[in-house]
Amino acid sequence: MNRLATIGYERETQDAVIRRLTAAGVEVVVDVRAVAASRRAGFSKTLLAASLNEAGIGYVHLRQLGTPKPGRDAARKGRTAEMHAIFEDHMAEPAAQLELAKAVEMARDRPIALLCYEADHAGCHRAILAERIRGVLSCEVVNL
């Protein structure tokens, strides 16, 4: 059985994140940000994908698994329950369901990590995604 990892880069350097992913045996990073751009050095989509590739880790951006703007705004204001509700509504959308199915299939085949910004997985939508994937695959979830 594969383990499903989640990771947030809020307080990390790109090198530290890649070291943690490598140590955990992650083969593919699934970027679950709605907007795969970052003010933090090394975490915008193109540079992150290239750096992961150099480390032997694949990269896939599943934009529809990101939190919609109203949810991100709620999260920035510390309204986690509101963000979770907005994200749960978003996950009912067909495009989000399709990308969730892609994430499940990737997790079935190899060790993946869901990547987002927030350091604390409990306050991030990736915890919801991890639980949905775990519910299908009965895999262990590890928050790196």
SULLIN-V342242 format. One record per helix or strand. SS is the DSSP state (~ for helix, > for strand). FROM is the first residue (numbers start at 1). TO is the last residue. If there is no record, write none. Layout:
BEGIN
ss=SS from=FROM to=TO
ss=SS from=FROM to=TO
END
This chain:
BEGIN
ss=> from=3 to=8
ss=~ from=14 to=23
ss=> from=28 to=31
ss=~ from=45 to=54
ss=> from=58 to=61
ss=~ from=63 to=65
ss=~ from=69 to=76
ss=~ from=80 to=90
ss=~ from=94 to=109
ss=> from=112 to=116
ss=~ from=121 to=123
ss=~ from=125 to=137
ss=> from=140 to=143
END
